[in-house]
Amino acid sequence: MGKKIEMNVGNALTKIEFKDEDGIVLGFLKINLTDIRLVGKLEQCAAFFKNYKFEGSDVEKLAAIDRDLMDKFCYVLGYDCRETLFSVLSPTTICEDGSMFAIEILNKIASEFTEEVKQRAEARAKAMQKYTQKYKNPVS
């Protein structure tokens, strides 16, 4: 029988919570902010919605927009986030500043992605320097 290997990757995921003014969590997402595939997925979503028609105000059209946005978020995050992220606020919920909740989420993901990649790249550079230093100065 082959060997079974388990690996905890929990520290690779970042949990982002969205709270109301009282600190109550309205939704959350878990994401690997150092997964470079995020860039491609977000670009695909942007292209999809660039050509999307946000016309009309009837309930069926708005419900279709909501469904499409939820589907795209599930795609970007890599799991079904409908209950954890959109159980209280739908993607098309209008925030106080007039933006949609979906846009606020994307802005937060982009901001955190940029910061996390920068921090981890710096940490990786330090680790690589530590391990390669001994080869730069060989003992004679």
Secondary structure, DSSP 8 states (H G I E B T S, - for coil): ---------GGG-EEEEEE-TTS-EEEEEEE-TT-THHHHHHHHHHHHHHS-------HHHHHHHHHHHHHHHHHHHTS--HHHHHSSS-TT-B-TTS-BHHHHHHHHHHHHHHHHHHHHHHHHHHHHHHHHHHHHS---
